[in-house]
Amino acid sequence: NTLGELRALDAKTGKYLWTFATGDKIYSEPVYYDKNIYFTSTDGGVYCVSARKGKLVWKHMTDYPILTTPAIENDTMYVAGGKGRFYAFDAVKGKLLWQYEGINGYMEARPAIGKDVVGIGSWAAEFNAINKKDGTLAWKFAPGLNRYFSPGATWPVSYGGRIYAQSSDYNLYCFDEKDGHRV
């Protein structure tokens, strides 16, 4: 919530089970994976807490607020941060696997996980695909439009070797995952 608290409720009674406080507002959606909950905070933190008790398992602090929701696959968590950064973490241990620093503009979405890349849009009117293996840029779609072509707040989807991203220019884009050409 905007008090910086992640709260767990009993599904049957609606009563609070536990509260975990961060240092600032939380805008990301919590993600449940392997008995833990993953989320970000505008205090710059990437958090993992136990779903059962709400106890901190691990956290990684960055130097800029984070609004994005994490995405997890095969014990790897992907999350976009501030200042053009994109991170991959070992979801179990919290170890930073790689960090990419070349995204222009701010991001506030959840990334799409493809076979070989993870993709996210930004408010700089571009869509970025990062190699899952090493965190290098695979491709970027930047048509040179103003920020009204900005997939920065949409949640892209990966399916069948393609990444779909809606934009604030009222278009749905379909990219080939391998090279980024529009399909």
C-alpha positions in Angstrom: 0.0 0.0 0.0 1.0 3.7 -0.1 2.0 3.4 3.6 4.8 1.1 2.4 3.3 -2.0 3.9 2.7 -5.4 2.4 -0.2 -7.1 4.2 -1.4 -10.7 4.2 -5.0 -11.5 4.9 -6.7 -14.7 5.9 -8.7 -15.7 2.8 -11.7 -17.0 4.8 -12.0 -14.3 7.5 -10.4 -11.2 5.9 -8.3 -10.6 9.1 -4.8 -9.5 8.9 -2.2 -12.3 9.3 0.9 -10.1 9.1 2.3 -6.8 7.9 5.8 -6.2 6.4 6.9 -2.5 6.3 9.3 -1.0 3.8 10.7 2.5 3.8 8.3 4.0 1.3 5.2 3.4 -0.9 4.6 0.1 -2.6 3.1 0.2 -6.1 4.1 -3.2 -7.4 1.9 -6.2 -7.2 3.2 -8.9 -5.0 4.2 -12.1 -6.8 3.9 -15.5 -5.0 6.6 -18.1 -5.9 7.8 -21.1 -4.0 6.4 -20.2 -0.6 7.6 -16.6 -0.8 6.3 -13.2 -1.9 8.4 -10.9 -4.1 7.7 -7.2 -4.6 9.4 -3.8 -5.0 9.1 -0.5 -3.1 9.7 3.2 -3.9 12.4 3.0 -1.2 14.5 1.4 -3.9 14.2 -2.1 -2.5 13.5 -5.4 -4.1 12.1 -7.7 -1.4 11.4 -11.4 -0.8 9.4 -12.3 2.3 8.0 -15.6 3.5 4.4 -16.0 2.6 3.5 -17.8 5.8 5.0 -15.4 8.4 5.9 -12.2 6.4 9.5 -12.4 7.6 12.3 -11.0 5.4 14.1 -13.7 3.4 16.3 -11.3 1.4 16.3 -7.7 0.0 18.4 -5.8 -2.5 18.6 -2.0 -2.2 19.0 0.2 -5.3 19.5 3.9 -5.3 16.3 4.8 -7.0 12.5 4.2 -6.5 11.1 1.1 -8.1 7.5 0.8 -9.3 7.6 -2.3 -11.4 6.3 -5.8 -10.6 8.7 -8.7 -10.7 8.4 -11.7 -13.0 9.8 -15.1 -12.0 10.8 -18.2 -14.0 12.9 -21.2 -13.0 14.2 -19.5 -9.8 15.2 -16.3 -11.6 13.4 -13.1 -10.8 13.5 -10.3 -13.4 12.6 -6.7 -12.4 13.0 -3.3 -13.9 14.4 -0.6 -11.7 15.0 3.1 -11.9 17.6 5.0 -13.9 17.3 2.7 -16.8 18.3 -0.5 -15.0 17.0 -4.0 -15.4 17.9 -6.8 -12.9 18.0 -10.5 -12.7 18.2 -12.2 -9.3 18.5 -15.7 -8.0 15.0 -15.8 -6.5 15.9 -18.2 -3.8 19.2 -16.6 -2.5 18.7 -13.0 -3.6 22.0 -13.0 -5.4 22.2 -10.4 -8.3 22.9 -12.4 -11.4 23.2 -9.5 -13.8 22.3 -5.9 -14.3 21.6 -4.1 -17.6 21.9 -0.3 -17.6 20.9 0.9 -21.0 17.1 1.5 -20.9 16.0 5.1 -21.6 13.1 6.4 -19.6 11.2 5.2 -16.6 9.5 1.8 -16.3 6.4 0.8 -14.3 5.3 -2.5 -15.8 5.9 -6.2 -15.3 8.4 -7.7 -17.8 7.4 -10.4 -20.2 9.5 -13.5 -20.1 10.2 -15.2 -23.4 12.3 -18.2 -24.3 15.6 -16.3 -24.6 14.7 -12.7 -23.7 12.8 -10.7 -21.2 11.1 -7.6 -22.5 9.8 -4.4 -21.1 8.6 -1.0 -22.4 9.6 2.4 -21.0 8.3 5.9 -21.0 11.0 6.9 -23.4 8.9 5.5 -26.3 10.8 2.3 -26.7 10.5 -1.4 -26.0 13.6 -3.3 -24.9 14.4 -7.1 -25.0 17.2 -8.2 -22.7 19.0 -11.6 -23.1 18.0 -13.7 -20.1 21.4 -15.5 -20.1 23.8 -12.6 -19.7 21.8 -9.3 -19.4 22.9 -7.8 -22.7 20.6 -6.0 -25.0 19.0 -8.4 -27.6 17.1 -5.7 -29.5 15.2 -2.4 -29.0 12.2 -1.0 -30.8 12.3 2.8 -30.8 10.3 4.3 -33.6 11.4 7.8 -32.9 7.9 8.9 -31.7 7.2 11.0 -28.7 6.2 9.6 -25.4 2.6 9.0 -26.7 4.1 5.8 -28.1 5.1 4.6 -24.7 4.6 1.0 -23.6 6.0 2.0 -20.2 2.9 1.2 -18.1 1.6 -1.9 -20.0 2.3 -5.5 -19.1 3.7 -7.2 -22.2 3.0 -10.9 -22.8 5.2 -13.5 -24.4 3.6 -16.4 -26.3 4.8 -18.6 -29.1 8.1 -16.9 -29.8 6.4 -13.5 -29.9 6.1 -10.6 -27.5 2.9 -8.6 -27.5 2.9 -5.0 -26.1 0.2 -2.5 -26.0 1.1 1.2 -26.2 -0.5 4.4 -25.2 -0.7 5.2 -29.0 -3.7 2.8 -29.1 -1.8 0.1 -30.9 -1.0 -3.5 -30.0 2.5 -4.4 -31.2 3.7 -7.9 -31.9 7.5 -8.5 -32.0 9.4 -11.6 -33.1 11.3 -12.5 -29.9 14.5 -13.3 -31.7 15.2 -10.1 -33.6 12.4 -7.7 -32.6 10.9 -7.2 -36.1 7.2 -6.4 -36.0 5.0 -9.3 -37.1 
